[in-house]
Amino acid sequence: MPPPMPLLTARPPSIAYRPDAPCLADERLLVTLLTTWVLATGRTPPTGRPGDLTPEELIDFWADDRP
């Protein structure tokens, strides 16, 4: 039996870090949350990137107006 794989505790040197780079895990979570909310409420997701939306647009989409 081969030895267990070591745990990776640091980013591989081949991956350059950029503070403004999007986090893929965050993007996947956002898509999951948007999809779940669209299916639960029947609302149309806002157009554009979430960071470009106004507070009113975000509230209109995410506010739960059900009793």
C-alpha positions, 0 to 999 in steps of 0.5 A, a space after each residue: 500500500 502506498 504511503 498517504 498523501 501529505 496534506 497541502 498547507 500552502 498554495 503551490 508555487 505555480 499559482 500566483 496570488 493576486 488580491 483582486 483575483 476572484 475566489 472560485 469557491 466564492 463564485 460557486 457559492 454565489 451561483 448556488 445561493 442565487 439558483 436556490 433563491 430563484 427556484 424557491 421564490 420564482 424571481 428573476 436574478 438581477 442582471 450584471 455582476 453582484 458587485 455592480 448592483 445598487 443596494 436597492 437592486 440587491 434588496 429587491 432580489 433578496 428580500 423575503 416578502 412571504 409571510 
